[in-house]
């Protein structure tokens, strides 16, 4: 049986960026249409998250199996999404969106591109990518 995630149980943010992930983000709308499947995978319904129609759109989902994850539209292709775990690869703090980057909040200073590539240390590795499977209707993460 699948379990719906309530808005309250999630902290979801959506940001729109311009093509190529190169301009400032605008944190905005709470995402909807997110389910945790029995197998632990996360299903994001695309029609409920219009930000993902545009390259550079981001949907953030917190509190899923103890993780914070983000789904980023990286290309216009049908499978043009990247899912990342938002735990910093330095010491595990959750990163927060800052413009068109993810910034670690614990004061060490690491930053990452929205797709997870490490920009500034002390972290030296990219944010962990999660496998995805995309259809025209949903993206399943995990
Ligand atoms: S935990 Fe993120 S920079 Fe140290």
Boltz pocket constraint, residues with backbone or C-beta under 6 A from the ligand:
constraints:
  - pocket:
      binder: B
      contacts: [[A, 88], [A, 89], [A, 90], [A, 91], [A, 92], [A, 93], [A, 104], [A, 105], [A, 106], [A, 107], [A, 108], [A, 109], [A, 110], [A, 121], [A, 122], [A, 123]]
      max_distance: 6.0
